Amino acid sequence: MRHVPARFCASLLAALAVAIPAWAQDAPAGNADNGKKIFLADGCYECHGRDGQGGAFNGPAPILAQTALPFDAFKQQLRDPSNEMPPYVEAVLDDQGAADIFAFLHTLKGPIPAKDVPLLNH
């Protein structure tokens, strides 16, 4: 296995730190309230949890709260999903609906660090 220099890793992480916030800015305007309605009505919560916390319905379902995916990658996953997620083609969920869900996911708190869970710190 080839050793990767620490400077390279640090440079890559720095580049990602700049790029990830930019990805979220590329998303079209979405209505988070409507996104929540779609997320619940279309059954997204059944695998990904009501708070986007992820789950294990038919295998591990990723955490969606505060997703770092850029909107285009999020939409691509909706349209042509990997693993066992059903596809949400444009005839079923238009781009505005996808943008609304994306906006909703960014209103969720996301994972709580273990240090912030009192029960885990006894």
Beta strands, then each sheet from edge to edge (+ up, - down):
end
